[in-house]
Amino acid sequence: MSRSYSFFQDLSDSDITEIKSHSFKKEYKKNEMIFSEGDPFDSFYIIESGKVSIYIEKCGMDEPICVLGKDDYFGEMAIFNNDKRTASAMAYDDIVLLGIDKEYFLSFIKLHPLLAKKIHATLAIRNEELLVRESLVGTAGISSKSLHVSIKGDPSIRESAFFRDRYESIVDQLLPDLEPVLEDLLLNRCVYRVFINFNSGEIRTSSVFKPFNEEVHTANKLINKAYVERHFIEVPYTKKSDFIKRMFQFISVDSMFNNLPSYMINLFNKSYENWEPIQRQEVSKVISQLRTLRGIQSFYLRNFSISVIQDSIRMQFNCDGTHFVSSKDYQQFLEENLAKL
């Protein structure tokens, strides 16, 4: 994940001499922190020697973004956004940095429009990379060949999770009848997202015909065939997918969309250019596992959501801790936990 953003490439020797005369040197040993995500910004940095690792914190783990080398620069995002550091920087090996004060840096690039243009172009790329890395669940269409599953614990019941009596809701009682209905909603009707709150008994749905609305239903209503027919229009899965694609296309040509920053436009176009929905068999497989997941002793499912637009499923259990797993790891999770039932 090496990147190259050379600061000096388009500068004359006199310009390089000038900016170096207004900089201060800082040395760091391997694995020493330069700054941390969330720190107040102070300076802009150019790497004189060595390499720097840039990363963010995500779900308690370090998410690497890139490794920068000699003459590369970093620290400009916080300066231009007038915000705190958006990522952490650590010495990849022993390094020497040139630090430049914010005020001098801004005045210098005002006098060098070509350099300013290059830095702003780099800033757009870095903003795009950061958006992708910061997303807890990947943006639809990017690296979406296999289903992604998010498993999230509930820290609010950390101490008593394994000592509480399990509350059996109306959803538990009706789940055998609900499973085929939920599958039908996602595969054969206008619904693109389903959320189940097992404790409250609420089931929320989102329709492609009302993309900004979320409707709330009770489990006993959803097992009523006439109720389903009234509320959810039949739409074949392929036609629903084509309709979603047309909605994406409509957004991309609207004048309001064109006012977005370039990095957002670029990311949106990348995300939905080759978008495909979750495979039908994946939807069926996950829905069929709900009763089993709800029945795991001491580690049972509390909330569940699935969307055919994003290649992801989110599950919340009655335990602490959060992690994001691949489809392969999810199957391993099932084998390890369901084998005990």
C-alpha positions as CSV (number, residue, x, y, z in Angstrom):
1,M,0.0,0.0,0.0
2,S,2.8,2.4,-0.7
3,R,1.9,5.8,-2.1
4,S,3.9,8.6,-3.7
5,Y,3.0,12.2,-3.2
6,S,6.3,14.0,-3.8
7,F,6.2,17.6,-2.5
8,F,9.3,18.9,-4.3
9,Q,8.6,17.5,-7.8
10,D,7.3,20.8,-9.3
11,L,9.4,23.3,-7.3
12,S,12.5,25.1,-8.4
13,D,15.8,24.8,-6.5
14,S,15.2,28.2,-5.0
15,D,11.7,27.3,-3.8
16,I,13.0,24.1,-2.2
17,T,15.7,26.1,-0.5
18,E,13.2,28.6,0.8
19,I,10.8,26.2,2.2
20,K,13.5,24.1,3.9
21,S,14.8,27.3,5.5
22,H,11.3,27.8,7.1
23,S,11.0,24.2,8.3
24,F,12.2,22.4,11.4
25,K,13.6,18.9,11.6
26,K,12.1,16.1,13.7
27,E,13.5,12.6,14.1
28,Y,11.5,9.5,15.1
29,K,12.6,6.0,15.8
30,K,10.8,3.0,14.3
31,N,7.2,2.5,15.6
32,E,7.3,5.9,17.3
33,M,4.1,7.9,17.1
34,I,4.2,11.2,15.1
35,F,0.6,12.1,15.9
36,S,-2.7,10.2,16.6
37,E,-6.1,10.3,15.1
38,G,-8.1,13.1,16.9
39,D,-5.0,15.1,17.9
40,P,-5.1,18.9,17.3
41,F,-3.3,19.8,14.1
42,D,-0.1,21.9,14.2
43,S,2.2,21.3,11.3
44,F,2.5,20.0,7.8
45,Y,5.2,17.3,7.3
46,I,7.6,16.3,4.5
47,I,9.5,13.1,4.7
48,E,13.3,13.7,4.4
49,S,14.3,10.1,5.0
50,G,12.6,6.8,5.9
51,K,8.9,5.8,5.7
52,V,5.7,6.7,7.5
53,S,2.7,4.5,8.1
54,I,-0.7,6.1,8.0
55,Y,-3.7,4.3,9.6
56,I,-7.0,4.8,11.3
57,E,-8.7,3.1,14.2
58,K,-11.7,0.9,13.3
59,C,-13.6,-1.3,15.7
60,G,-10.7,-1.4,18.1
61,M,-8.2,-2.3,15.5
62,D,-5.7,-0.4,13.3
63,E,-6.8,-0.1,9.7
64,P,-3.8,0.7,7.4
65,I,-4.3,3.3,4.7
66,C,-0.8,3.7,3.2
67,V,3.0,3.9,3.7
68,L,4.7,7.1,2.5
69,G,8.4,7.5,1.6
70,K,11.0,10.1,0.9
71,D,9.7,13.5,-0.2
72,D,6.1,12.4,0.3
73,Y,4.0,14.7,2.5
74,F,1.2,14.3,5.0
75,G,-0.8,16.3,7.6
76,E,-2.5,18.6,5.1
77,M,-6.0,17.2,5.6
78,A,-6.4,18.6,9.1
79,I,-5.1,22.0,7.9
80,F,-7.4,22.3,5.0
81,N,-10.4,20.9,6.9
82,N,-9.5,23.1,9.9
83,D,-10.2,20.0,12.0
84,K,-8.3,17.5,14.2
85,R,-6.1,14.8,12.7
86,T,-8.1,12.4,10.6
87,A,-5.6,9.5,10.9
88,S,-2.6,8.4,12.9
89,A,1.0,8.6,11.6
90,M,3.7,6.3,12.9
91,A,7.4,5.9,11.9
92,Y,7.6,2.8,9.7
93,D,11.3,2.8,10.3
94,D,13.8,5.4,11.6
95,I,12.8,8.7,9.9
96,V,13.6,12.4,9.6
97,L,10.8,14.8,8.9
98,L,10.6,18.4,7.9
99,G,7.9,20.2,9.8
100,I,6.3,23.3,8.4
101,D,4.1,25.7,10.4
102,K,0.5,25.9,9.2
103,E,0.4,29.6,8.5
104,Y,3.6,29.5,6.4
105,F,2.5,26.4,4.5
106,L,-0.8,28.1,3.5
107,S,1.0,31.4,2.4
108,F,3.6,29.4,0.5
109,I,1.1,27.4,-1.6
110,K,-0.8,30.6,-2.4
111,L,2.3,31.8,-4.3
112,H,2.6,28.4,-6.1
113,P,-0.6,27.6,-7.9
114,L,0.7,24.5,-9.6
115,L,1.7,23.1,-6.2
116,A,-1.6,24.1,-4.7
117,K,-3.5,22.3,-7.5
118,K,-1.5,19.1,-7.0
119,I,-2.0,19.2,-3.2
120,H,-5.8,19.7,-3.6
121,A,-5.9,16.8,-6.1
122,T,-4.1,14.6,-3.6
123,L,-6.4,15.8,-0.8
124,A,-9.4,14.6,-2.9
125,I,-7.8,11.2,-3.3
126,R,-7.0,10.9,0.4
127,N,-10.6,12.0,1.3
128,E,-11.9,9.3,-1.0
129,E,-9.6,6.6,0.6
130,L,-10.6,7.8,4.1
131,L,-14.3,7.5,3.3
132,V,-13.8,3.9,2.1
133,R,-11.7,3.0,5.1
134,E,-13.9,4.6,7.7
135,S,-17.1,2.8,6.5
136,L,-17.9,0.0,8.9
137,V,-19.6,-1.9,6.2
138,G,-18.2,-1.6,2.7
139,T,-19.9,0.6,0.2
140,A,-22.1,-1.3,-2.2
141,G,-20.3,-2.5,-5.3
142,I,-16.7,-2.2,-4.0
143,S,-15.1,-5.6,-3.4
144,S,-18.5,-7.2,-3.2
145,K,-18.0,-10.6,-4.6
146,S,-18.9,-12.3,-1.4
147,L,-21.3,-11.5,1.4
148,H,-20.0,-9.5,4.4
149,V,-21.4,-10.1,7.9
150,S,-21.1,-7.7,10.8
151,I,-21.4,-9.3,14.2
152,K,-21.8,-6.7,17.0
153,G,-22.1,-7.3,20.7
154,D,-24.0,-5.2,23.2
155,P,-21.7,-3.7,25.8
156,S,-24.6,-2.3,27.9
157,I,-25.2,-5.8,29.2
158,R,-21.6,-6.9,29.5
159,E,-21.6,-8.0,33.1
160,S,-24.9,-9.8,33.2
161,A,-25.2,-11.2,29.7
162,F,-24.7,-14.8,30.7
163,F,-26.9,-14.7,33.8
164,R,-30.1,-13.1,32.4
165,D,-33.1,-15.2,31.6
166,R,-33.7,-15.0,27.9
167,Y,-36.8,-13.0,27.0
168,E,-39.0,-14.8,24.5
169,S,-40.9,-12.4,22.3
170,I,-43.7,-12.8,19.8
171,V,-41.0,-12.9,17.1
172,D,-39.6,-16.1,18.6
173,Q,-43.0,-17.7,18.7
174,L,-43.8,-16.9,15.1
175,L,-40.3,-17.2,13.6
176,P,-41.0,-20.6,11.8
177,D,-43.9,-18.8,9.9
178,L,-42.0,-15.5,9.6
179,E,-38.9,-16.9,7.9
180,P,-40.6,-17.7,4.5
181,V,-42.4,-14.3,4.6
182,L,-39.1,-12.4,5.1
183,E,-37.5,-14.4,2.3
184,D,-40.5,-13.6,0.1
185,L,-40.3,-9.9,0.9
186,L,-36.6,-9.6,-0.1
187,L,-36.7,-11.9,-3.1
188,N,-40.1,-11.4,-4.6
189,R,-41.4,-8.1,-3.4
190,C,-40.5,-4.4,-3.3
191,V,-38.6,-4.6,0.0
192,Y,-34.8,-4.1,-0.1
193,R,-34.1,-4.1,3.6
194,V,-35.4,-5.9,6.7
195,F,-34.6,-5.2,10.4
196,I,-35.8,-7.4,13.2
197,N,-35.7,-6.4,16.9
198,F,-36.3,-9.7,18.7
199,N,-37.0,-8.2,22.1
200,S,-39.5,-5.5,21.0
201,G,-41.1,-7.6,18.4
202,E,-40.7,-4.9,15.8
203,I,-39.9,-5.7,12.2
204,R,-38.9,-2.7,10.0
205,T,-38.9,-2.8,6.2
206,S,-37.7,-0.4,3.5
207,S,-39.2,-0.4,0.0
208,V,-37.6,0.6,-3.3
209,F,-40.8,2.7,-3.9
210,K,-40.3,4.6,-0.6
211,P,-36.5,4.7,-0.4
212,F,-36.4,7.4,2.4
213,N,-39.1,5.7,4.6
214,E,-38.9,2.9,7.1
215,E,-42.2,1.1,7.9
216,V,-42.7,-0.7,11.2
217,H,-44.7,-3.9,11.4
218,T,-45.6,-6.4,14.1
219,A,-44.7,-10.1,13.6
220,N,-48.3,-11.3,13.9
221,K,-49.3,-9.0,11.1
222,L,-46.6,-10.1,8.7
223,I,-47.7,-13.7,8.8
224,N,-51.1,-12.6,7.5
225,K,-51.1,-13.2,3.7
226,A,-53.7,-10.5,3.0
227,Y,-51.6,-8.0,5.0
228,V,-48.5,-8.8,3.0
229,E,-50.4,-8.5,-0.3
230,R,-51.7,-5.0,0.8
231,H,-48.4,-3.6,1.9
232,F,-45.8,-5.2,-0.4
233,I,-46.1,-5.1,-4.1
234,E,-44.7,-8.1,-6.0
235,V,-41.5,-7.3,-7.9
236,P,-39.3,-10.0,-9.4
237,Y,-35.7,-9.9,-8.0
238,T,-34.1,-9.0,-11.3
239,K,-36.6,-6.2,-12.0
240,K,-36.0,-4.8,-8.5
241,S,-32.3,-4.9,-9.1
242,D,-32.7,-3.1,-12.4
243,F,-34.9,-0.5,-10.8
244,I,-32.2,0.1,-8.1
245,K,-29.6,0.6,-10.8
246,R,-31.8,3.2,-12.5
247,M,-32.2,5.0,-9.2
248,F,-28.5,5.2,-8.9
249,Q,-28.2,6.5,-12.4
250,F,-30.9,9.1,-11.7
251,I,-29.0,10.4,-8.7
252,S,-25.7,10.6,-10.6
253,V,-27.1,12.9,-13.3
254,D,-29.0,15.2,-11.0
255,S,-27.7,18.8,-10.6
256,M,-27.6,18.5,-6.8
257,F,-25.2,15.5,-7.2
258,N,-22.9,17.5,-9.3
259,N,-22.4,20.0,-6.4
260,L,-20.7,17.3,-4.3
261,P,-17.0,17.3,-3.8
262,S,-15.1,15.5,-6.6
263,Y,-13.9,12.7,-4.3
264,M,-17.5,11.9,-3.3
265,I,-18.7,11.9,-6.9
266,N,-15.8,9.6,-7.9
267,L,-16.5,7.2,-5.0
268,F,-20.3,7.1,-5.8
269,N,-19.6,6.3,-9.4
270,K,-17.1,3.6,-8.5
271,S,-19.5,2.1,-6.0
272,Y,-22.5,1.8,-8.2
273,E,-21.1,1.5,-11.7
274,N,-21.0,-2.3,-11.5
275,W,-23.4,-2.8,-8.6
276,E,-25.1,-6.2,-8.2
277,P,-27.4,-7.3,-5.4
278,I,-26.8,-10.0,-2.9
279,Q,-27.2,-13.4,-4.5
280,R,-30.6,-15.0,-3.9
281,Q,-29.2,-18.1,-2.3
282,E,-27.3,-16.0,0.2
283,V,-30.5,-14.3,1.3
284,S,-32.3,-17.7,1.6
285,K,-29.4,-19.2,3.6
286,V,-29.1,-16.4,6.1
287,I,-32.9,-16.2,6.7
288,S,-33.0,-20.0,7.3
289,Q,-30.4,-19.6,10.0
290,L,-32.3,-17.1,12.2
291,R,-33.9,-19.7,14.5
292,T,-30.7,-21.4,15.0
293,L,-28.8,-18.2,15.8
294,R,-31.5,-17.2,18.2
295,G,-31.1,-20.5,20.0
296,I,-27.4,-20.4,20.7
297,Q,-27.0,-20.8,24.5
298,S,-25.6,-17.8,26.3
299,F,-24.7,-16.1,23.0
300,Y,-27.9,-15.5,21.1
301,L,-29.1,-13.1,18.4
302,R,-30.8,-9.9,19.6
303,N,-31.1,-7.8,16.4
304,F,-30.7,-8.6,12.7
305,S,-30.7,-6.6,9.5
306,I,-30.2,-7.5,5.9
307,S,-30.2,-5.3,2.8
308,V,-30.0,-6.5,-0.8
309,I,-28.4,-3.1,-1.8
310,Q,-25.3,-3.6,0.4
311,D,-23.6,-6.9,0.3
312,S,-23.8,-7.1,4.1
313,I,-25.7,-8.5,7.0
314,R,-25.6,-7.1,10.5
315,M,-26.3,-9.1,13.6
316,Q,-26.2,-8.0,17.3
317,F,-25.7,-10.5,20.0
318,N,-26.1,-10.4,23.8
319,C,-22.3,-10.1,24.3
320,D,-19.6,-7.5,24.3
321,G,-17.2,-6.9,21.5
322,T,-17.5,-6.0,17.8
323,H,-15.9,-7.6,14.8
324,F,-16.5,-7.7,11.1
325,V,-16.0,-11.0,9.3
326,S,-16.0,-12.3,5.8
327,S,-18.5,-14.8,4.5
328,K,-15.9,-17.6,5.0
329,D,-15.3,-16.5,8.6
330,Y,-19.0,-16.3,9.2
331,Q,-19.4,-19.9,8.2
332,Q,-16.6,-20.8,10.6
333,F,-18.4,-18.9,13.4
334,L,-21.6,-20.9,12.7
335,E,-19.7,-24.2,12.7
336,E,-18.0,-23.4,16.0
337,N,-21.2,-22.2,17.8
338,L,-24.0,-24.2,16.2
339,A,-22.1,-27.5,16.7
340,K,-22.7,-27.0,20.5
341,L,-26.5,-27.0,20.1
